[in-house]
Amino acid sequence: MALLACLPAGAKEVPAKPELEEPSSPPPRELELERIHLQRRLLTASLNPLKAGISRLDELARTRARERDYPGAITARNERRRLEAELERIVKEMLVLETREQGLKTALLPERLLLPMEQARLDGVVWDPEKKRLTRWQRPGASAEWSLPGLPPGGYEVLVTYQCNALEGGTVLVSEKTFTLTGEMDTTLRGPETKALGTLKITDGAGRLRLSARTVVKDNLMDLFAVELVPANR
């Protein structure tokens, strides 16, 4: 009120300007990941020109030697060796960056990755939309398969939430591009249970993950409600 009293007659109060919100910036890990990605692209782009230069210098050294231009041959040879050393340095740096990139990607993953049951590609298995489960694994080889969402390579613990009565069960096989693991589907007495099948090494994080029946006791391996992947280095 005191401020209003000090205004000249007829003057209008100028509304205060709203404070501008600072634009949100990506988290530090994501910025570092982008920086590494850019650096790897630049290094990759330099590989072919370096290799081409090494090949040309090798041919030049041979030509100069045939022509008895030995100083020229030695100069070309020394330059070739310098480029070879630079190539080795770049390859080592790329390996270090790749390791760092994988570590950052793993750190940005959620604690658990839930595979969508309804999006599985099925072979000899039935999706029950009412009970939200995969059922009727009636024969060895029956399978459910998912596309992985670009995971960093590494070990992942495989957790399954399933139900299995006394006349069901058998052995399940979990596989990716290269590696596999197996687990026994034991009887569950009190409804669905979660079981750790083991740690699977995933080499292609954008490839496929498959669960398939290896053996079936009678008519159904299990009723599967969820599959989760937990990064092993968490």
PyRosetta script that sets phi, psi and omega in degrees:
from pyrosetta import init, pose_from_sequence

init()
pose = pose_from_sequence("MALLACLPAGAKEVPAKPELEEPSSPPPRELELERIHLQRRLLTASLNPLKAGISRLDELARTRARERDYPGAITARNERRRLEAELERIVKEMLVLETREQGLKTALLPERLLLPMEQARLDGVVWDPEKKRLTRWQRPGASAEWSLPGLPPGGYEVLVTYQCNALEGGTVLVSEKTFTLTGEMDTTLRGPETKALGTLKITDGAGRLRLSARTVVKDNLMDLFAVELVPANR")
pose.set_psi(1, -37.2)
pose.set_omega(1, -180.0)
pose.set_phi(2, -63.8)
pose.set_psi(2, -36.1)
pose.set_omega(2, 178.4)
pose.set_phi(3, -66.1)
pose.set_psi(3, -41.5)
pose.set_omega(3, 179.0)
pose.set_phi(4, -62.8)
pose.set_psi(4, -35.1)
pose.set_omega(4, -178.2)
pose.set_phi(5, -68.2)
pose.set_psi(5, -23.4)
pose.set_omega(5, -178.3)
pose.set_phi(6, -85.3)
pose.set_psi(6, -9.1)
pose.set_omega(6, -179.1)
pose.set_phi(7, -72.4)
pose.set_psi(7, 142.3)
pose.set_omega(7, 176.3)
pose.set_phi(8, -63.2)
pose.set_psi(8, 158.6)
pose.set_omega(8, -179.8)
pose.set_phi(9, -61.9)
pose.set_psi(9, 134.8)
pose.set_omega(9, 178.5)
pose.set_phi(10, 82.7)
pose.set_psi(10, -8.4)
pose.set_omega(10, 180.0)
pose.set_phi(11, -75.5)
pose.set_psi(11, 147.6)
pose.set_omega(11, 179.4)
pose.set_phi(12, -107.4)
pose.set_psi(12, 143.3)
pose.set_omega(12, 178.5)
pose.set_phi(13, -73.0)
pose.set_psi(13, 128.6)
pose.set_omega(13, 178.7)
pose.set_phi(14, -84.8)
pose.set_psi(14, 121.4)
pose.set_omega(14, -178.6)
pose.set_phi(15, -64.4)
pose.set_psi(15, 143.2)
pose.set_omega(15, 179.7)
pose.set_phi(16, -67.2)
pose.set_psi(16, 140.6)
pose.set_omega(16, 178.7)
pose.set_phi(17, -72.0)
pose.set_psi(17, 134.5)
pose.set_omega(17, 178.3)
pose.set_phi(18, -64.9)
pose.set_psi(18, 143.0)
pose.set_omega(18, 178.3)
pose.set_phi(19, -67.1)
pose.set_psi(19, 132.8)
pose.set_omega(19, 179.5)
pose.set_phi(20, -78.8)
pose.set_psi(20, 132.4)
pose.set_omega(20, 177.4)
pose.set_phi(21, -78.2)
pose.set_psi(21, 132.5)
pose.set_omega(21, 177.2)
pose.set_phi(22, -68.8)
pose.set_psi(22, 134.2)
pose.set_omega(22, 179.2)
pose.set_phi(23, -61.0)
pose.set_psi(23, 138.2)
pose.set_omega(23, -179.5)
pose.set_phi(24, -70.3)
pose.set_psi(24, 139.3)
pose.set_omega(24, 179.9)
pose.set_phi(25, -108.3)
pose.set_psi(25, 152.4)
pose.set_omega(25, 179.6)
pose.set_phi(26, -61.7)
pose.set_psi(26, 150.5)
pose.set_omega(26, 176.5)
pose.set_phi(27, -59.3)
pose.set_psi(27, 154.9)
pose.set_omega(27, -177.5)
pose.set_phi(28, -55.2)
pose.set_psi(28, -38.8)
pose.set_omega(28, -178.9)
pose.set_phi(29, -64.2)
pose.set_psi(29, -39.4)
pose.set_omega(29, 179.6)
pose.set_phi(30, -68.8)
pose.set_psi(30, -36.4)
pose.set_omega(30, 176.4)
pose.set_phi(31, -64.7)
pose.set_psi(31, -43.1)
pose.set_omega(31, 178.6)
pose.set_phi(32, -63.9)
pose.set_psi(32, -38.9)
pose.set_omega(32, 178.5)
pose.set_phi(33, -63.3)
pose.set_psi(33, -41.6)
pose.set_omega(33, 178.7)
pose.set_phi(34, -66.6)
pose.set_psi(34, -39.0)
pose.set_omega(34, 178.7)
pose.set_phi(35, -63.1)
pose.set_psi(35, -43.8)
pose.set_omega(35, 179.5)
pose.set_phi(36, -64.5)
pose.set_psi(36, -41.8)
pose.set_omega(36, 179.7)
pose.set_phi(37, -59.9)
pose.set_psi(37, -43.9)
pose.set_omega(37, 179.3)
pose.set_phi(38, -65.3)
pose.set_psi(38, -42.5)
pose.set_omega(38, -179.3)
pose.set_phi(39, -64.2)
pose.set_psi(39, -39.7)
pose.set_omega(39, 178.0)
pose.set_phi(40, -64.8)
pose.set_psi(40, -38.6)
pose.set_omega(40, 178.2)
pose.set_phi(41, -63.6)
pose.set_psi(41, -41.7)
pose.set_omega(41, 179.3)
pose.set_phi(42, -64.6)
pose.set_psi(42, -42.2)
pose.set_omega(42, 179.9)
pose.set_phi(43, -66.9)
pose.set_psi(43, -40.4)
pose.set_omega(43, 178.9)
pose.set_phi(44, -62.0)
pose.set_psi(44, -38.9)
pose.set_omega(44, -179.5)
pose.set_phi(45, -66.0)
pose.set_psi(45, -21.7)
pose.set_omega(45, -178.5)
pose.set_phi(46, -88.3)
pose.set_psi(46, -10.1)
pose.set_omega(46, -174.9)
pose.set_phi(47, -66.2)
pose.set_psi(47, -51.8)
pose.set_omega(47, -176.6)
pose.set_phi(48, -62.8)
pose.set_psi(48, -44.1)
pose.set_omega(48, 175.7)
pose.set_phi(49, -59.9)
pose.set_psi(49, -37.9)
pose.set_omega(49, 178.2)
pose.set_phi(50, -64.4)
pose.set_psi(50, -44.6)
pose.set_omega(50, 179.5)
pose.set_phi(51, -63.3)
pose.set_psi(51, -40.7)
pose.set_omega(51, 178.7)
pose.set_phi(52, -64.1)
pose.set_psi(52, -41.1)
pose.set_omega(52, 178.2)
pose.set_phi(53, -63.9)
pose.set_psi(53, -39.5)
pose.set_omega(53, 177.3)
pose.set_phi(54, -61.9)
pose.set_psi(54, -43.1)
pose.set_omega(54, 179.8)
pose.set_phi(55, -63.6)
pose.set_psi(55, -42.7)
pose.set_omega(55, -179.2)
pose.set_phi(56, -66.2)
pose.set_psi(56, -40.7)
pose.set_omega(56, 179.7)
pose.set_phi(57, -67.7)
pose.set_psi(57, -35.3)
pose.set_omega(57, 177.4)
pose.set_phi(58, -63.7)
pose.set_psi(58, -44.0)
pose.set_omega(58, 178.7)
pose.set_phi(59, -66.6)
pose.set_psi(59, -37.7)
pose.set_omega(59, 179.0)
pose.set_phi(60, -64.9)
pose.set_psi(60, -41.2)
pose.set_omega(60, 178.8)
pose.set_phi(61, -62.7)
pose.set_psi(61, -40.2)
pose.set_omega(61, 178.7)
pose.set_phi(62, -65.7)
pose.set_psi(62, -41.4)
pose.set_omega(62, -179.2)
pose.set_phi(63, -64.0)
pose.set_psi(63, -46.0)
pose.set_omega(63, 179.4)
pose.set_phi(64, -62.4)
pose.set_psi(64, -37.3)
pose.set_omega(64, 179.2)
pose.set_phi(65, -66.5)
pose.set_psi(65, -40.2)
pose.set_omega(65, 178.4)
pose.set_phi(66, -64.5)
pose.set_psi(66, -32.4)
pose.set_omega(66, -179.7)
pose.set_phi(67, -87.5)
pose.set_psi(67, 6.7)
pose.set_omega(67, 179.3)
pose.set_phi(68, 63.9)
pose.set_psi(68, 21.9)
pose.set_omega(68, 173.2)
pose.set_phi(69, -91.4)
pose.set_psi(69, 76.7)
pose.set_omega(69, -172.3)
pose.set_phi(70, -68.5)
pose.set_psi(70, -39.3)
pose.set_omega(70, 174.7)
pose.set_phi(71, -59.2)
pose.set_psi(71, -41.9)
pose.set_omega(71, 177.8)
pose.set_phi(72, -64.4)
pose.set_psi(72, -38.0)
pose.set_omega(72, 178.7)
pose.set_phi(73, -65.4)
pose.set_psi(73, -40.6)
pose.set_omega(73, 179.8)
pose.set_phi(74, -66.8)
pose.set_psi(74, -40.4)
pose.set_omega(74, 178.6)
pose.set_phi(75, -62.0)
pose.set_psi(75, -45.3)
pose.set_omega(75, 179.4)
pose.set_phi(76, -64.5)
pose.set_psi(76, -39.5)
pose.set_omega(76, 179.5)
pose.set_phi(77, -64.4)
pose.set_psi(77, -43.5)
pose.set_omega(77, -180.0)
pose.set_phi(78, -64.6)
pose.set_psi(78, -39.5)
pose.set_omega(78, 178.1)
pose.set_phi(79, -66.3)
pose.set_psi(79, -38.1)
pose.set_omega(79, 176.7)
pose.set_phi(80, -61.5)
pose.set_psi(80, -43.1)
pose.set_omega(80, 179.1)
pose.set_phi(81, -63.6)
pose.set_psi(81, -36.4)
pose.set_omega(81, 177.3)
pose.set_phi(82, -63.7)
pose.set_psi(82, -43.2)
pose.set_omega(82, 178.6)
pose.set_phi(83, -67.0)
pose.set_psi(83, -35.6)
pose.set_omega(83, 177.4)
pose.set_phi(84, -63.3)
pose.set_psi(84, -41.6)
pose.set_omega(84, 178.0)
pose.set_phi(85, -64.7)
pose.set_psi(85, -39.0)
pose.set_omega(85, 177.7)
pose.set_phi(86, -65.3)
pose.set_psi(86, -39.0)
pose.set_omega(86, 178.1)
pose.set_phi(87, -63.3)
pose.set_psi(87, -44.2)
pose.set_omega(87, 178.1)
pose.set_phi(88, -62.1)
pose.set_psi(88, -39.9)
pose.set_omega(88, 178.5)
pose.set_phi(89, -62.6)
pose.set_psi(89, -43.0)
pose.set_omega(89, -179.0)
pose.set_phi(90, -65.0)
pose.set_psi(90, -42.2)
pose.set_omega(90, 179.7)
pose.set_phi(91, -61.5)
pose.set_psi(91, -42.7)
pose.set_omega(91, 178.4)
pose.set_phi(92, -63.9)
pose.set_psi(92, -41.4)
pose.set_omega(92, 179.0)
pose.set_phi(93, -64.3)
pose.set_psi(93, -38.2)
pose.set_omega(93, 178.5)
pose.set_phi(94, -64.9)
pose.set_psi(94, -37.6)
pose.set_omega(94, 177.7)
pose.set_phi(95, -65.1)
pose.set_psi(95, -40.8)
pose.set_omega(95, 177.9)
pose.set_phi(96, -64.0)
pose.set_psi(96, -44.1)
pose.set_omega(96, 179.4)
pose.set_phi(97, -64.2)
pose.set_psi(97, -38.9)
pose.set_omega(97, 179.0)
pose.set_phi(98, -63.2)
pose.set_psi(98, -42.6)
pose.set_omega(98, 178.0)
pose.set_phi(99, -62.7)
pose.set_psi(99, -43.8)
pose.set_omega(99, 179.2)
pose.set_phi(100, -64.0)
pose.set_psi(100, -41.5)
pose.set_omega(100, -179.6)
pose.set_phi(101, -62.7)
pose.set_psi(101, -43.9)
pose.set_omega(101, 179.4)
pose.set_phi(102, -63.3)
pose.set_psi(102, -39.2)
pose.set_omega(102, 178.0)
pose.set_phi(103, -63.5)
pose.set_psi(103, -41.8)
pose.set_omega(103, 179.1)
pose.set_phi(104, -67.0)
pose.set_psi(104, -41.9)
pose.set_omega(104, 178.9)
pose.set_phi(105, -62.1)
pose.set_psi(105, -40.4)
pose.set_omega(105, 178.4)
pose.set_phi(106, -64.7)
pose.set_psi(106, -40.7)
pose.set_omega(106, 180.0)
pose.set_phi(107, -64.8)
pose.set_psi(107, -28.2)
pose.set_omega(107, -179.4)
pose.set_phi(108, -84.7)
pose.set_psi(108, -8.7)
pose.set_omega(108, 179.0)
pose.set_phi(109, -69.7)
pose.set_psi(109, 151.2)
pose.set_omega(109, 171.8)
pose.set_phi(110, -67.3)
pose.set_psi(110, 166.4)
pose.set_omega(110, -178.9)
pose.set_phi(111, -59.2)
pose.set_psi(111, -38.3)
pose.set_omega(111, 178.4)
pose.set_phi(112, -137.7)
pose.set_psi(112, 141.2)
pose.set_omega(112, 176.5)
pose.set_phi(113, -108.6)
pose.set_psi(113, 116.1)
pose.set_omega(113, -178.7)
pose.set_phi(114, -93.2)
pose.set_psi(114, 121.9)
pose.set_omega(114, 178.0)
pose.set_phi(115, -81.8)
pose.set_psi(115, 132.3)
pose.set_omega(115, -177.3)
pose.set_phi(116, -72.0)
pose.set_psi(116, 116.1)
pose.set_omega(116, -178.3)
pose.set_phi(117, -59.1)
pose.set_psi(117, -40.4)
pose.set_omega(117, -173.8)
pose.set_phi(118, -73.3)
pose.set_psi(118, -12.2)
pose.set_omega(118, -179.5)
pose.set_phi(119, -100.8)
pose.set_psi(119, 5.3)
pose.set_omega(119, -179.2)
pose.set_phi(120, -70.5)
pose.set_psi(120, 143.4)
pose.set_omega(120, 172.7)
pose.set_phi(121, -87.4)
pose.set_psi(121, 120.2)
pose.set_omega(121, -168.4)
pose.set_phi(122, -106.8)
pose.set_psi(122, 145.1)
pose.set_omega(122, 174.1)
pose.set_phi(123, -140.0)
pose.set_psi(123, 105.1)
pose.set_omega(123, -178.8)
pose.set_phi(124, 75.6)
pose.set_psi(124, 16.4)
pose.set_omega(124, 178.3)
pose.set_phi(125, -128.3)
pose.set_psi(125, 149.6)
pose.set_omega(125, -177.1)
pose.set_phi(126, -117.2)
pose.set_psi(126, 133.8)
pose.set_omega(126, 174.2)
pose.set_phi(127, -89.6)
pose.set_psi(127, 122.9)
pose.set_omega(127, 178.1)
pose.set_phi(128, -100.1)
pose.set_psi(128, 99.7)
pose.set_omega(128, -175.0)
pose.set_phi(129, -68.3)
pose.set_psi(129, -24.6)
pose.set_omega(129, -178.8)
pose.set_phi(130, -72.0)
pose.set_psi(130, -45.8)
pose.set_omega(130, -178.2)
pose.set_phi(131, -97.9)
pose.set_psi(131, 2.2)
pose.set_omega(131, 176.4)
pose.set_phi(132, 54.8)
pose.set_psi(132, 56.2)
pose.set_omega(132, -177.5)
pose.set_phi(133, -147.0)
pose.set_psi(133, 157.9)
pose.set_omega(133, 171.0)
pose.set_phi(134, -101.6)
pose.set_psi(134, 124.9)
pose.set_omega(134, -172.2)
pose.set_phi(135, -138.7)
pose.set_psi(135, 179.1)
pose.set_omega(135, 178.4)
pose.set_phi(136, 61.9)
pose.set_psi(136, 48.5)
pose.set_omega(136, 170.4)
pose.set_phi(137, -80.8)
pose.set_psi(137, 81.7)
pose.set_omega(137, -166.0)
pose.set_phi(138, -92.2)
pose.set_psi(138, -8.5)
pose.set_omega(138, -176.2)
pose.set_phi(139, -146.2)
pose.set_psi(139, 153.5)
pose.set_omega(139, 172.2)
pose.set_phi(140, -58.8)
pose.set_psi(140, 135.0)
pose.set_omega(140, -177.7)
pose.set_phi(141, 100.0)
pose.set_psi(141, -17.6)
pose.set_omega(141, 175.3)
pose.set_phi(142, -59.2)
pose.set_psi(142, 136.6)
pose.set_omega(142, -170.1)
pose.set_phi(143, -148.5)
pose.set_psi(143, 159.5)
pose.set_omega(143, 169.8)
pose.set_phi(144, -128.0)
pose.set_psi(144, 137.3)
pose.set_omega(144, -172.7)
pose.set_phi(145, -135.1)
pose.set_psi(145, 139.5)
pose.set_omega(145, -179.4)
pose.set_phi(146, -125.1)
pose.set_psi(146, 150.5)
pose.set_omega(146, 169.6)
pose.set_phi(147, -84.8)
pose.set_psi(147, 128.4)
pose.set_omega(147, 179.4)
pose.set_phi(148, -79.3)
pose.set_psi(148, 146.1)
pose.set_omega(148, -172.7)
pose.set_phi(149, -88.3)
pose.set_psi(149, 45.0)
pose.set_omega(149, 177.9)
pose.set_phi(150, 70.8)
pose.set_psi(150, 47.4)
pose.set_omega(150, -179.1)
pose.set_phi(151, -75.4)
pose.set_psi(151, 148.2)
pose.set_omega(151, 171.5)
pose.set_phi(152, -68.1)
pose.set_psi(152, 140.8)
pose.set_omega(152, 178.9)
pose.set_phi(153, -58.6)
pose.set_psi(153, 147.9)
pose.set_omega(153, 179.6)
pose.set_phi(154, 153.4)
pose.set_psi(154, -171.8)
pose.set_omega(154, -179.6)
pose.set_phi(155, -88.8)
pose.set_psi(155, 138.9)
pose.set_omega(155, 178.5)
pose.set_phi(156, -134.9)
pose.set_psi(156, 128.2)
pose.set_omega(156, 174.8)
pose.set_phi(157, -75.7)
pose.set_psi(157, 132.8)
pose.set_omega(157, -177.9)
pose.set_phi(158, -101.1)
pose.set_psi(158, 118.2)
pose.set_omega(158, 177.9)
pose.set_phi(159, -111.3)
pose.set_psi(159, 134.3)
pose.set_omega(159, 176.2)
pose.set_phi(160, -123.7)
pose.set_psi(160, 137.8)
pose.set_omega(160, 171.9)
pose.set_phi(161, -106.4)
pose.set_psi(161, 118.8)
pose.set_omega(161, -171.0)
pose.set_phi(162, -147.0)
pose.set_psi(162, 170.2)
pose.set_omega(162, 175.5)
pose.set_phi(163, -134.5)
pose.set_psi(163, 140.4)
pose.set_omega(163, -174.0)
pose.set_phi(164, -152.3)
pose.set_psi(164, 116.4)
pose.set_omega(164, 179.8)
pose.set_phi(165, -85.4)
pose.set_psi(165, -177.7)
pose.set_omega(165, -172.0)
pose.set_phi(166, -65.5)
pose.set_psi(166, -25.1)
pose.set_omega(166, -179.6)
pose.set_phi(167, -96.5)
pose.set_psi(167, 3.3)
pose.set_omega(167, 178.5)
pose.set_phi(168, -110.0)
pose.set_psi(168, -178.5)
pose.set_omega(168, 177.1)
pose.set_phi(169, 116.4)
pose.set_psi(169, -176.3)
pose.set_omega(169, -176.8)
pose.set_phi(170, 143.4)
pose.set_psi(170, -149.8)
pose.set_omega(170, -177.6)
pose.set_phi(171, -122.3)
pose.set_psi(171, 134.4)
pose.set_omega(171, 177.8)
pose.set_phi(172, -107.4)
pose.set_psi(172, 143.9)
pose.set_omega(172, 177.6)
pose.set_phi(173, -113.7)
pose.set_psi(173, 126.7)
pose.set_omega(173, 176.6)
pose.set_phi(174, -109.5)
pose.set_psi(174, 127.9)
pose.set_omega(174, -175.3)
pose.set_phi(175, -141.3)
pose.set_psi(175, 148.5)
pose.set_omega(175, 170.1)
pose.set_phi(176, -123.7)
pose.set_psi(176, -156.7)
pose.set_omega(176, -173.9)
pose.set_phi(177, -59.3)
pose.set_psi(177, -38.7)
pose.set_omega(177, -173.2)
pose.set_phi(178, -121.9)
pose.set_psi(178, -41.4)
pose.set_omega(178, -169.7)
pose.set_phi(179, -107.8)
pose.set_psi(179, 158.5)
pose.set_omega(179, -179.8)
pose.set_phi(180, -139.7)
pose.set_psi(180, 163.9)
pose.set_omega(180, 167.5)
pose.set_phi(181, -149.8)
pose.set_psi(181, 157.5)
pose.set_omega(181, -178.9)
pose.set_phi(182, -125.4)
pose.set_psi(182, 158.3)
pose.set_omega(182, 178.3)
pose.set_phi(183, -153.9)
pose.set_psi(183, 146.7)
pose.set_omega(183, 176.5)
pose.set_phi(184, -84.9)
pose.set_psi(184, 132.0)
pose.set_omega(184, 177.3)
pose.set_phi(185, -93.2)
pose.set_psi(185, 97.2)
pose.set_omega(185, -175.9)
pose.set_phi(186, -78.3)
pose.set_psi(186, 161.9)
pose.set_omega(186, 177.1)
pose.set_phi(187, -65.8)
pose.set_psi(187, 134.5)
pose.set_omega(187, 175.2)
pose.set_phi(188, -106.3)
pose.set_psi(188, 122.8)
pose.set_omega(188, -173.3)
pose.set_phi(189, -92.3)
pose.set_psi(189, -20.6)
pose.set_omega(189, -174.1)
pose.set_phi(190, -125.0)
pose.set_psi(190, 45.8)
pose.set_omega(190, 179.4)
pose.set_phi(191, 85.1)
pose.set_psi(191, -166.1)
pose.set_omega(191, -176.3)
pose.set_phi(192, -60.1)
pose.set_psi(192, 141.4)
pose.set_omega(192, 176.4)
pose.set_phi(193, -130.7)
pose.set_psi(193, 156.0)
pose.set_omega(193, 176.4)
pose.set_phi(194, -103.8)
pose.set_psi(194, 131.7)
pose.set_omega(194, -177.4)
pose.set_phi(195, -130.3)
pose.set_psi(195, 138.3)
pose.set_omega(195, 174.2)
pose.set_phi(196, -88.5)
pose.set_psi(196, 119.1)
pose.set_omega(196, -178.9)
pose.set_phi(197, -84.8)
pose.set_psi(197, -17.0)
pose.set_omega(197, -178.3)
pose.set_phi(198, 130.2)
pose.set_psi(198, -176.9)
pose.set_omega(198, -179.1)
pose.set_phi(199, -102.2)
pose.set_psi(199, 124.9)
pose.set_omega(199, 179.4)
pose.set_phi(200, -105.8)
pose.set_psi(200, 129.8)
pose.set_omega(200, 174.4)
pose.set_phi(201, -81.9)
pose.set_psi(201, 120.5)
pose.set_omega(201, 179.9)
pose.set_phi(202, -102.5)
pose.set_psi(202, 120.5)
pose.set_omega(202, -178.6)
pose.set_phi(203, -97.5)
pose.set_psi(203, -26.6)
pose.set_omega(203, -179.9)
pose.set_phi(204, -122.8)
pose.set_psi(204, 95.8)
pose.set_omega(204, -175.7)
pose.set_phi(205, -70.8)
pose.set_psi(205, -9.0)
pose.set_omega(205, 175.8)
pose.set_phi(206, -110.5)
pose.set_psi(206, 11.5)
pose.set_omega(206, -179.0)
pose.set_phi(207, -89.5)
pose.set_psi(207, -145.7)
pose.set_omega(207, -175.6)
pose.set_phi(208, -116.3)
pose.set_psi(208, 144.9)
pose.set_omega(208, 172.6)
pose.set_phi(209, -118.2)
pose.set_psi(209, 128.2)
pose.set_omega(209, -175.0)
pose.set_phi(210, -123.7)
pose.set_psi(210, 136.1)
pose.set_omega(210, 167.6)
pose.set_phi(211, -110.6)
pose.set_psi(211, 125.1)
pose.set_omega(211, -178.9)
pose.set_phi(212, -136.4)
pose.set_psi(212, 152.2)
pose.set_omega(212, 177.6)
pose.set_phi(213, -76.9)
pose.set_psi(213, 120.9)
pose.set_omega(213, 176.3)
pose.set_phi(214, -89.3)
pose.set_psi(214, -43.1)
pose.set_omega(214, 172.5)
pose.set_phi(215, -137.2)
pose.set_psi(215, 151.3)
pose.set_omega(215, 178.1)
pose.set_phi(216, -130.6)
pose.set_psi(216, 126.5)
pose.set_omega(216, -177.0)
pose.set_phi(217, -63.9)
pose.set_psi(217, -49.5)
pose.set_omega(217, -178.4)
pose.set_phi(218, -140.5)
pose.set_psi(218, -93.1)
pose.set_omega(218, -173.1)
pose.set_phi(219, -105.9)
pose.set_psi(219, -17.2)
pose.set_omega(219, -175.1)
pose.set_phi(220, -155.8)
pose.set_psi(220, 130.9)
pose.set_omega(220, 178.7)
pose.set_phi(221, -67.5)
pose.set_psi(221, -45.5)
pose.set_omega(221, -176.1)
pose.set_phi(222, -176.4)
pose.set_psi(222, 170.6)
pose.set_omega(222, 164.2)
pose.set_phi(223, -106.7)
pose.set_psi(223, 118.0)
pose.set_omega(223, -173.6)
pose.set_phi(224, -102.5)
pose.set_psi(224, 124.7)
pose.set_omega(224, -177.6)
pose.set_phi(225, -105.6)
pose.set_psi(225, -28.1)
pose.set_omega(225, -177.3)
pose.set_phi(226, -160.2)
pose.set_psi(226, 148.1)
pose.set_omega(226, 171.0)
pose.set_phi(227, -129.8)
pose.set_psi(227, 126.9)
pose.set_omega(227, -179.2)
pose.set_phi(228, -126.4)
pose.set_psi(228, 145.6)
pose.set_omega(228, 175.0)
pose.set_phi(229, -115.6)
pose.set_psi(229, 128.8)
pose.set_omega(229, -179.3)
pose.set_phi(230, -117.1)
pose.set_psi(230, 118.0)
pose.set_omega(230, 178.0)
pose.set_phi(231, -53.2)
pose.set_psi(231, 128.9)
pose.set_omega(231, -172.0)
pose.set_phi(232, -70.1)
pose.set_psi(232, -24.4)
pose.set_omega(232, -176.6)
pose.set_phi(233, -93.3)
pose.set_psi(233, 15.2)
pose.set_omega(233, 175.2)
pose.set_phi(234, -78.3)
pose.dump_pdb("model.pdb")
